[in-house]
């Protein structure tokens, strides 16, 4: 895989659980016959496009949400983040992500990069509810863990993240609960490194993505785009 060049996930190399989490249960079932044939024939099966790098485009502040219900949800989650002590850094669009491309960035304490994520096209297929995520990079990797990643998503990320990432999935948790659990998980591994403002926030998420892309490459999950 060349740096900066888009790739595709090889559906034939994913586990059954990863397929279901990635595509949704119904779509995964529909793909199973073709996936099975590809595995039997020892050939790849091109899936969704994956970009090896992430870019963050700053957006001007405005009332967010494509529907009144979504707007209320986003306002409530943002309010809970601020009440918990998160420092807002602005709203960004991440075009190279497959979904939930809008992100409100914030810092919590000195070491947590948090993101409130949602989609402004909620009627799109498999539209997901807004969620909160957090990442902290450790000062050292003596425990074998490079960073802690926490999310309020309903399921673990797919494909599975790098073995160097301690993944915490707390579906339905509020922002304050997520942040408290995230810091507790980080403390079990050591001390988190300080996030230096917006630049540090962006770098924290870009480096997490790069770490995962490297792991997926080692697993043979990525195909070069033609």
TIKETOR-225933 format. One record per residue: x, y, z of N, C-alpha, C in turn. Coordinates in Angstrom, 3 decimals, always signed. Layout:
BEGIN
PT      n_X      n_Y      n_Z     ca_X     ca_Y     ca_Z      c_X      c_Y      c_Z
PT        X        Y        Z        X        Y        Z        X        Y        Z
...
END
This chain:
BEGIN
PT      n_X      n_Y      n_Z     ca_X     ca_Y     ca_Z      c_X      c_Y      c_Z
PT   +0.839   -1.193   +0.000   +0.000   +0.000   +0.000   +0.876   +1.246   +0.000
PT   +0.638   +2.153   -0.963   +1.418   +3.369   -1.058   +0.869   +4.424   -0.117
PT   +1.757   +5.242   +0.497   +1.291   +6.289   +1.400   +0.310   +7.229   +0.707
PT   -0.804   +7.499   +1.371   -1.773   +8.441   +0.846   -2.691   +7.896   -0.225
PT   -2.461   +6.668   -0.705   -3.276   +6.094   -1.772   -4.437   +5.312   -1.165
PT   -5.677   +5.564   -1.584   -6.815   +4.830   -1.020   -6.690   +3.334   -1.258
PT   -7.253   +2.573   -0.376   -7.265   +1.127   -0.497   -8.698   +0.641   -0.308
PT   -8.886   -0.646   -0.456  -10.174   -1.254   -0.135   -9.968   -2.370   +0.878
PT  -10.944   -2.538   +1.720  -10.911   -3.662   +2.639  -11.193   -4.950   +1.874
PT  -10.482   -5.991   +2.225  -10.710   -7.312   +1.648  -11.755   -8.020   +2.518
PT  -12.986   -8.085   +2.038  -14.057   -8.696   +2.824  -13.789  -10.163   +3.114
PT  -13.066  -10.820   +2.212  -12.780  -12.240   +2.409  -11.807  -12.480   +3.550
PT  -11.075  -11.442   +3.963  -10.084  -11.590   +5.033  -10.640  -11.204   +6.400
PT  -11.864  -10.677   +6.435  -12.461  -10.270   +7.698  -13.108  -11.455   +8.405
PT  -13.219  -11.365   +9.712  -13.943  -12.383  +10.464  -15.442  -12.160  +10.290
PT  -16.237  -13.158  +10.684  -17.694  -13.035  +10.585  -18.203  -11.882  +11.440
PT  -17.645  -11.727  +12.629  -18.069  -10.636  +13.506  -17.724   -9.276  +12.899
PT  -16.547   -9.181  +12.288  -16.153   -7.916  +11.661  -17.063   -7.578  +10.484
PT  -17.415   -8.587   +9.700  -18.315   -8.354   +8.566  -19.654   -7.809   +9.039
PT  -20.192   -8.418  +10.088  -21.494   -7.994  +10.585  -21.442   -6.584  +11.156
PT  -20.379   -6.284  +11.912  -20.254   -4.953  +12.498  -20.022   -3.900  +11.422
PT  -19.297   -4.260  +10.375  -18.970   -3.313   +9.314  -20.152   -3.038   +8.393
PT  -20.864   -4.097   +8.012  -21.894   -3.974   +6.987  -23.301   -3.941   +7.540
PT  -23.477   -4.353   +8.789  -24.818   -4.523   +9.320  -25.243   -5.971   +9.115
PT  -26.078   -6.474   +9.999  -26.417   -7.898   +9.960  -27.049   -8.313   +8.644
PT  -28.015   -7.535   +8.156  -28.691   -7.905   +6.917  -27.755   -7.906   +5.725
PT  -26.969   -6.844   +5.573  -26.050   -6.762   +4.439  -24.974   -7.836   +4.517
PT  -24.493   -8.110   +5.735  -23.469   -9.141   +5.895  -23.995  -10.499   +5.440
PT  -25.245  -10.805   +5.779  -25.838  -12.071   +5.349  -25.906  -12.154   +3.827
PT  -26.228  -11.011   +3.202  -26.294  -10.987   +1.749  -24.946  -11.199   +1.078
PT  -23.882  -10.772   +1.760  -22.539  -10.918   +1.204  -21.938  -12.303   +1.458
PT  -22.485  -13.049   +2.396  -21.839  -14.304   +2.824  -21.570  -15.285   +1.677
PT  -22.516  -15.534   +0.765  -22.206  -16.490   -0.312  -20.985  -16.080   -1.131
PT  -20.900  -14.793   -1.484  -19.759  -14.336   -2.273  -18.470  -14.369   -1.458
PT  -18.564  -14.008   -0.175  -17.399  -14.083   +0.703  -16.903  -15.518   +0.804
PT  -17.822  -16.443   +0.968  -17.446  -17.859   +1.084  -16.767  -18.354   -0.192
PT  -17.308  -17.973   -1.358  -16.687  -18.382   -2.625  -15.283  -17.809   -2.748
PT  -15.119  -16.544   -2.387  -13.802  -15.915   -2.484  -12.799  -16.631   -1.584
PT  -13.220  -17.005   -0.395  -12.318  -17.707   +0.526  -11.946  -19.073   -0.016
PT  -12.916  -19.790   -0.559  -12.636  -21.119   -1.120  -11.691  -21.036   -2.304
PT  -11.820  -19.991   -3.096  -10.980  -19.820   -4.279   -9.669  -19.112   -3.971
PT   -9.498  -18.691   -2.724   -8.264  -18.028   -2.332   -8.044  -16.689   -2.993
PT   -9.128  -15.957   -3.242   -8.996  -14.647   -3.888   -9.595  -13.567   -2.985
PT   -9.159  -12.323   -3.162   -9.715  -11.228   -2.355  -11.099  -10.832   -2.849
PT  -11.819  -10.120   -2.010  -13.129   -9.597   -2.371  -13.174   -8.137   -1.920
PT  -13.125   -7.232   -2.888  -13.017   -5.807   -2.578  -14.267   -5.297   -1.879
PT  -14.044   -4.600   -0.770  -15.127   -4.020   +0.002  -15.033   -2.503   +0.022
PT  -15.439   -1.867   +1.116  -15.447   -0.403   +1.201  -14.050   +0.201   +1.050
PT  -14.022   +1.420   +0.528  -12.765   +2.157   +0.400  -12.289   +2.603   +1.779
PT  -10.993   +2.504   +2.005  -10.402   +2.982   +3.248   -9.218   +3.887   +2.895
PT   -9.171   +5.049   +3.497   -8.090   +5.995   +3.243   -7.035   +5.874   +4.351
PT   -5.758   +5.821   +3.981   -4.701   +5.629   +4.982   -4.432   +6.855   +5.844
PT   -4.941   +8.022   +5.450   -4.732   +9.238   +6.229   -6.068   +9.940   +6.426
PT   -6.135  +10.801   +7.439   -7.338  +11.580   +7.713   -7.025  +13.069   +7.618
PT   -7.952  +13.829   +7.081   -7.840  +15.284   +7.070   -9.060  +15.866   +7.761
PT   -8.864  +16.988   +8.447   -9.929  +17.633   +9.212  -10.167  +19.030   +8.655
PT  -11.388  +19.275   +8.189  -11.736  +20.559   +7.604  -12.571  +21.345   +8.607
PT  -12.068  +22.514   +9.036  -12.771  +23.332  +10.014  -14.065  +23.886   +9.420
PT  -15.127  +23.883  +10.209  -16.428  +24.396   +9.796  -16.818  +25.593  +10.667
PT  -17.528  +26.523  +10.081  -18.038  +27.647  +10.857  -19.163  +27.167  +11.773
PT  -19.211  +27.739  +12.959  -20.227  +27.354  +13.927  -21.614  +27.748  +13.429
PT  -22.572  +26.853  +13.620  -23.970  +27.094  +13.267  -24.815  +26.100  +14.059
PT  -26.127  +26.238  +14.033  -26.953  +25.208  +14.672  -26.775  +23.880  +13.920
PT  -26.373  +22.847  +14.632  -26.078  +21.575  +13.980  -27.258  +20.613  +14.111
PT  -27.307  +19.686  +13.179  -28.353  +18.687  +13.173  -29.224  +18.812  +11.950
PT  -29.452  +17.682  +11.275  -30.255  +17.690  +10.053  -31.743  +17.597  +10.355
PT  -32.100  +17.240  +11.575  -33.497  +17.177  +11.994  -33.604  +17.818  +13.372
PT  -34.792  +18.266  +13.755  -34.946  +18.828  +15.098  -34.541  +17.851  +16.201
PT  -34.877  +16.580  +16.019  -34.511  +15.590  +17.032  -32.996  +15.449  +17.151
PT  -32.318  +15.383  +16.002  -30.863  +15.276  +16.034  -30.241  +16.526  +16.634
PT  -30.784  +17.686  +16.320  -30.260  +18.935  +16.876  -30.359  +18.936  +18.397
PT  -31.483  +18.463  +18.935  -31.646  +18.395  +20.393  -30.645  +17.421  +21.002
PT  -30.440  +16.284  +20.330  -29.491  +15.287  +20.840  -28.072  +15.855  +20.867
PT  -27.674  +16.513  +19.788  -26.325  +17.080  +19.716  -26.129  +18.162  +20.763
PT  -27.130  +19.024  +20.938  -27.020  +20.086  +21.930  -26.891  +19.505  +23.335
PT  -27.649  +18.434  +23.604  -27.590  +17.812  +24.925  -26.220  +17.173  +25.161
PT  -25.711  +16.457  +24.185  -24.406  +15.804  +24.339  -23.293  +16.834  +24.484
PT  -23.366  +17.898  +23.687  -22.371  +18.966  +23.795  -22.436  +19.611  +25.172
PT  -23.638  +19.847  +25.661  -23.789  +20.431  +26.986  -23.228  +19.540  +28.079
PT  -23.431  +18.236  +27.951  -22.906  +17.301  +28.951  -21.381  +17.252  +28.908
PT  -20.816  +17.324  +27.726  -19.358  +17.353  +27.617  -18.779  +18.588  +28.302
PT  -19.381  +19.728  +28.039  -18.894  +20.970  +28.639  -19.072  +20.947  +30.152
PT  -20.208  +20.423  +30.622  -20.452  +20.348  +32.057  -19.450  +19.435  +32.745
PT  -18.968  +18.421  +32.010  -17.978  +17.492  +32.570  -16.577  +18.095  +32.595
PT  -16.417  +19.253  +31.945  -15.112  +19.915  +31.955  -14.379  +19.875  +30.639
PT  -15.038  +19.405  +29.568  -14.380  +19.357  +28.258  -14.285  +20.757  +27.661
PT  -13.148  +21.043  +27.063  -12.902  +22.347  +26.437  -13.155  +22.244  +24.940
PT  -14.164  +22.944  +24.401  -14.476  +22.844  +22.970  -13.398  +23.481  +22.102
PT  -13.139  +22.842  +20.954  -12.112  +23.316  +20.030  -12.657  +23.643  +18.651
PT  -13.942  +23.424  +18.432  -14.519  +23.701  +17.127  -15.126  +22.461  +16.498
PT  -15.748  +22.654  +15.335  -16.397  +21.568  +14.603  -15.653  +21.330  +13.295
PT  -15.522  +20.064  +12.940  -14.742  +19.686  +11.760  -15.491  +18.659  +10.929
PT  -15.184  +18.664   +9.651  -15.689  +17.654   +8.721  -14.512  +16.795   +8.299
PT  -14.691  +15.485   +8.379  -13.610  +14.541   +8.056  -14.057  +13.741   +6.832
PT  -13.762  +14.230   +5.630  -14.355  +13.661   +4.416  -13.935  +12.235   +4.105
PT  -12.805  +11.789   +4.625  -12.302  +10.470   +4.252  -12.806   +9.356   +5.165
PT  -13.616   +9.686   +6.147  -14.252   +8.657   +6.956  -15.459   +8.098   +6.212
PT  -15.816   +6.846   +6.527  -16.930   +6.213   +5.830  -18.278   +6.698   +6.334
PT  -18.358   +7.148   +7.585  -19.612   +7.625   +8.143  -19.329   +8.532   +9.335
PT  -20.376   +9.210   +9.840  -20.249  +10.108  +10.984  -19.076  +11.073  +10.784
PT  -19.132  +11.817   +9.692  -17.996  +12.646   +9.288  -17.930  +13.991  +10.005
PT  -19.002  +14.401  +10.653  -18.974  +15.645  +11.425  -18.482  +15.357  +12.840
PT  -17.571  +16.204  +13.316  -17.006  +15.986  +14.646  -16.857  +17.316  +15.387
PT  -17.372  +17.347  +16.614  -17.086  +18.480  +17.505  -15.910  +18.066  +18.369
PT  -14.804  +18.797  +18.240  -13.567  +18.461  +18.949  -13.568  +19.088  +20.332
PT  -12.994  +18.375  +21.298  -12.820  +18.948  +22.635  -11.677  +18.247  +23.347
PT  -11.112  +18.945  +24.317  -10.072  +18.397  +25.179  -10.647  +18.209  +26.577
PT  -10.304  +17.091  +27.199  -10.735  +16.834  +28.568   -9.496  +16.553  +29.400
PT   -9.336  +17.358  +30.479   -8.102  +17.274  +31.266   -6.941  +17.546  +30.312
PT   -5.723  +17.197  +30.680   -4.640  +17.532  +29.748   -4.351  +16.456  +28.709
PT   -4.967  +15.263  +28.843   -4.491  +14.153  +28.012   -5.561  +13.470  +27.165
PT   -6.797  +13.915  +27.213   -7.875  +13.228  +26.500   -8.355  +14.059  +25.317
PT   -8.272  +13.490  +24.115   -8.844  +14.089  +22.912  -10.215  +13.459  +22.705
PT  -11.270  +14.263  +22.852  -12.634  +13.755  +22.736  -13.287  +14.268  +21.470
PT  -14.254  +13.498  +20.961  -14.955  +13.890  +19.745  -16.417  +13.480  +19.843
PT  -17.301  +14.427  +19.583  -18.717  +14.154  +19.403  -18.938  +14.006  +17.904
PT  -19.378  +12.818  +17.464  -19.471  +12.524  +16.042  -20.916  +12.298  +15.620
PT  -21.249  +12.775  +14.417  -22.589  +12.554  +13.893  -22.574  +12.713  +12.380
PT  -23.711  +12.405  +11.758  -23.873  +12.576  +10.317  -24.947  +13.622  +10.064
PT  -24.689  +14.519   +9.116  -25.696  +15.507   +8.739  -26.624  +14.971   +7.653
PT  -26.481  +13.689   +7.314  -27.386  +13.031   +6.366  -27.982  +11.816   +7.063
PT  -28.857  +12.040   +8.055  -29.350  +10.923   +8.873  -30.225   +9.941   +8.126
PT  -30.695  +10.299   +6.915  -31.520   +9.379   +6.152  -30.695   +8.456   +5.259
PT  -29.366   +8.570   +5.318  -28.512   +7.711   +4.510  -28.553   +6.291   +5.050
PT  -28.210   +5.288   +4.233  -28.232   +3.903   +4.696  -27.361   +3.711   +5.932
PT  -27.868   +2.934   +6.873  -27.162   +2.575   +8.101  -26.755   +3.819   +8.901
PT  -27.589   +4.862   +8.839  -27.284   +6.071   +9.605  -27.202   +5.721  +11.084
PT  -26.138   +6.139  +11.717  -25.915   +5.819  +13.120  -26.255   +7.021  +13.984
PT  -26.608   +6.753  +15.227  -26.882   +7.842  +16.161  -25.574   +8.560  +16.502
PT  -25.666   +9.814  +16.934  -24.452  +10.516  +17.369  -23.771   +9.763  +18.507
PT  -22.458   +9.842  +18.555  -21.720   +9.149  +19.607  -20.543  +10.002  +20.068
PT  -20.011   +9.633  +21.215  -18.844  +10.315  +21.783  -17.688   +9.326  +21.838
PT  -16.508   +9.794  +21.440  -15.305   +8.969  +21.470  -14.181   +9.733  +22.162
PT  -13.221   +8.994  +22.667  -12.072   +9.617  +23.331  -10.836   +8.768  +23.085
PT   -9.689   +9.427  +22.968   -8.421   +8.714  +22.824   -7.367   +9.393  +23.690
PT   -6.537   +8.579  +24.319   -5.392   +9.063  +25.093   -4.177   +8.226  +24.728
PT   -3.098   +8.901  +24.366   -1.843   +8.218  +24.083   -1.017   +8.152  +25.356
PT   -0.436   +6.984  +25.622   +0.336   +6.785  +26.845   +1.751   +7.333  +26.702
PT   +2.304   +7.761  +27.809   +3.664   +8.297  +27.793   +4.683   +7.200  +27.485
PT   +4.405   +5.991  +27.908   +5.273   +4.864  +27.542   +4.385   +3.664  +27.261
PT   +4.980   +2.650  +26.647   +4.209   +1.477  +26.234   +4.666   +0.233  +26.974
PT   +5.040   +0.419  +28.224   +5.540   -0.719  +29.005   +4.495   -1.817  +29.140
PT   +3.227   -1.438  +29.133   +2.154   -2.432  +29.275   +1.825   -3.114  +27.952
PT   +2.473   -2.684  +26.867   +2.154   -3.222  +25.552   +1.032   -2.477  +24.861
PT   +0.509   -1.455  +25.523   -0.584   -0.653  +24.974   -0.057   +0.727  +24.610
PT   -0.409   +1.190  +23.414   +0.034   +2.512  +22.963   -0.962   +3.593  +23.340
PT   -2.240   +3.256  +23.296   -3.260   +4.257  +23.598   -4.539   +3.580  +24.042
PT   -5.398   +4.359  +24.658   -6.717   +3.907  +25.089   -7.756   +4.624  +24.242
PT   -8.711   +3.854  +23.708   -9.783   +4.396  +22.875  -11.108   +3.978  +23.470
PT  -11.993   +4.944  +23.701  -13.307   +4.662  +24.270  -14.387   +5.230  +23.366
PT  -15.529   +4.545  +23.310  -16.613   +4.972  +22.438  -17.957   +4.593  +23.031
PT  -18.977   +5.396  +22.724  -20.337   +5.066  +23.126  -21.084   +4.333  +22.007
PT  -20.377   +3.892  +20.974  -21.002   +3.140  +19.883  -21.623   +1.855  +20.420
PT  -22.534   +1.296  +19.635  -23.222   +0.077  +20.062  -22.357   -1.173  +19.943
PT  -21.309   -1.111  +19.136  -20.469   -2.288  +18.900  -19.015   -1.870  +18.772
PT  -18.128   -2.848  +18.878  -16.707   -2.579  +18.717  -16.425   -2.185  +17.267
PT  -15.387   -1.365  +17.054  -15.063   -0.944  +15.686  -14.715   -2.138  +14.807
PT  -14.999   -1.994  +13.526  -14.649   -3.032  +12.548  -14.028   -2.366  +11.332
PT  -12.887   -2.931  +10.851  -12.158   -4.065  +11.403  -11.648   -3.785  +12.826
PT  -11.308   -4.857  +13.533  -10.784   -4.705  +14.880   -9.571   -3.787  +14.873
PT   -9.469   -2.944  +15.892   -8.356   -2.002  +15.953   -7.054   -2.720  +16.307
PT   -5.958   -1.998  +16.208   -4.638   -2.542  +16.499   -4.603   -3.198  +17.867
PT   -3.790   -4.231  +17.991   -3.612   -4.897  +19.277   -2.957   -3.980  +20.302
PT   -2.417   -2.859  +19.856   -1.817   -1.891  +20.769   -2.821   -0.878  +21.310
PT   -4.079   -1.018  +20.929   -5.124   -0.107  +21.388   -6.010   -0.823  +22.406
PT   -6.143   -0.246  +23.587   -7.097   -0.749  +24.576   -8.445   -0.136  +24.235
PT   -9.360   -0.947  +23.705  -10.652   -0.470  +23.228  -11.706   -0.647  +24.312
PT  -12.410   +0.433  +24.620  -13.480   +0.421  +25.606  -14.778   +0.818  +24.923
PT  -15.755   -0.074  +24.917  -17.046   +0.183  +24.285  -18.098   +0.304  +25.374
PT  -18.724   +1.480  +25.447  -19.733   +1.745  +26.468  -21.016   +2.241  +25.801
PT  -21.774   +1.347  +25.179  -22.992   +1.782  +24.495  -23.988   +2.388  +25.469
PT  -24.530   +3.526  +25.085  -25.526   +4.179  +25.916  -24.979   +5.019  +27.044
PT  -23.674   +5.032  +27.240  -23.087   +5.831  +28.311  -23.188   +7.319  +27.975
PT  -23.364   +8.136  +28.998  -23.333   +9.571  +28.798  -21.906  +10.054  +28.669
PT  -21.702  +11.266  +28.162  -20.347  +11.790  +27.994  -19.525  +11.779  +29.276
PT  -20.109  +12.207  +30.401  -19.358  +12.239  +31.659  -18.955  +10.835  +32.087
PT  -19.867   +9.875  +31.918  -19.557   +8.480  +32.271  -18.447   +7.928  +31.394
PT  -18.526   +8.229  +30.094  -17.489   +7.763  +29.174  -16.130   +8.328  +29.561
PT  -16.062   +9.637  +29.809  -14.789  +10.270  +30.122  -14.197   +9.732  +31.420
PT  -15.035   +9.504  +32.427  -14.540   +8.967  +33.693  -14.005   +7.554  +33.509
PT  -14.740   +6.723  +32.770  -14.285   +5.355  +32.528  -13.016   +5.345  +31.692
PT  -12.935   +6.259  +30.756  -11.752   +6.345  +29.894  -10.503   +6.697  +30.707
PT  -10.617   +7.669  +31.570   -9.455   +8.059  +32.383   -9.062   +6.948  +33.344
PT  -10.047   +6.224  +33.878   -9.739   +5.111  +34.767   -8.997   +4.009  +34.017
PT   -9.420   +3.736  +32.782   -8.736   +2.718  +31.977   -7.318   +3.157  +31.652
PT   -7.139   +4.433  +31.354   -5.804   +4.946  +31.058   -4.892   +4.800  +32.263
PT   -5.411   +5.101  +33.452   -4.595   +5.036  +34.669   -4.096   +3.630  +34.942
PT   -4.828   +2.620  +34.492   -4.378   +1.232  +34.706   -3.142   +0.908  +33.873
PT   -2.917   +1.662  +32.820   -1.748   +1.419  +31.963   -0.582   +2.347  +32.281
PT   -0.866   +3.466  +32.903   +0.191   +4.442  +33.178   -0.359   +5.842  +33.048
PT   +0.468   +6.744  +32.581   +0.078   +8.148  +32.453   -0.089   +8.525  +30.994
PT   -1.110   +9.324  +30.745   -1.344   +9.779  +29.387   -0.470  +10.968  +29.037
PT   -0.155  +11.098  +27.766   +0.620  +12.238  +27.299   -0.275  +13.443  +27.080
PT   +0.239  +14.610  +27.318   -0.527  +15.839  +27.185   -0.911  +16.089  +25.733
PT   -2.147  +16.545  +25.516   -2.615  +16.932  +24.191   -2.478  +18.446  +24.073
PT   -1.672  +18.900  +23.133   -1.363  +20.328  +22.999   -2.349  +21.002  +22.057
PT   -3.492  +21.425  +22.593   -4.442  +22.211  +21.834   -5.010  +21.490  +20.621
PT   -5.507  +22.281  +19.664   -6.149  +21.722  +18.482   -5.181  +20.877  +17.662
PT   -3.950  +21.353  +17.504   -2.963  +20.593  +16.731   -2.739  +19.221  +17.355
PT   -2.656  +19.179  +18.678   -2.477  +17.898  +19.360   -3.699  +17.020  +19.234
PT   -4.880  +17.621  +19.244   -6.121  +16.856  +19.083   -6.151  +16.169  +17.719
PT   -5.853  +16.943  +16.674   -5.837  +16.376  +15.322   -4.809  +15.258  +15.234
PT   -3.624  +15.488  +15.783   -2.571  +14.488  +15.703   -2.969  +13.208  +16.438
PT   -3.647  +13.341  +17.560   -4.055  +12.157  +18.327   -4.930  +11.233  +17.488
PT   -5.884  +11.805  +16.747   -6.776  +10.978  +15.921   -6.081  +10.487  +14.660
PT   -5.228  +11.298  +14.081   -4.508  +10.850  +12.893   -3.567   +9.694  +13.228
PT   -2.897   +9.776  +14.363   -1.967   +8.717  +14.748   -2.706   +7.435  +15.129
PT   -3.903   +7.570  +15.720   -4.697   +6.373  +16.003   -5.076   +5.688  +14.699
PT   -5.496   +6.470  +13.719   -5.857   +5.896  +12.421   -4.648   +5.219  +11.776
PT   -3.498   +5.875  +11.822   -2.288   +5.305  +11.225   -1.893   +3.996  +11.910
PT   -2.029   +3.950  +13.233   -1.707   +2.728  +13.968   -2.601   +1.579  +13.527
PT   -3.884   +1.875  +13.330   -4.820   +0.836  +12.906   -4.578   +0.405  +11.468
PT   -4.295   +1.366  +10.600   -3.995   +1.010   +9.203   -2.782   +0.080   +9.136
PT   -1.768   +0.351   +9.953   -0.584   -0.518   +9.985   -0.973   -1.931  +10.433
PT   -1.858   -2.026  +11.432   -2.295   -3.345  +11.909   -3.105   -4.066  +10.836
PT   -3.982   -3.346  +10.138   -4.781   -3.975   +9.088   -3.906   -4.412   +7.922
PT   -2.847   -3.656   +7.660   -1.911   -4.054   +6.606   -1.212   -5.352   +6.980
PT   -0.786   -5.450   +8.241   -0.123   -6.685   +8.697   -1.058   -7.890   +8.600
PT   -2.341   -7.674   +8.833   -3.313   -8.762   +8.750   -3.667   -9.115   +7.316
PT   -3.254   -8.302   +6.372   -3.595   -8.556   +4.971   -5.023   -8.182   +4.645
PT   -5.574   -7.182   +5.327   -6.968   -6.786   +5.101   -7.139   -5.757   +4.001
PT   -6.036   -5.154   +3.542   -6.137   -4.020   +2.622   -5.661   -4.379   +1.219
PT   -6.404   -3.903   +0.244   -6.069   -4.107   -1.158   -5.694   -2.767   -1.776
PT   -4.724   -2.755   -2.667   -4.390   -1.537   -3.389   -5.493   -1.220   -4.396
PT   -5.832   +0.079   -4.503   -6.806   +0.500   -5.481   -6.191   +0.468   -6.883
PT   -6.967   +0.046   -7.838   -6.499   +0.053   -9.228   -6.596   +1.462   -9.801
END
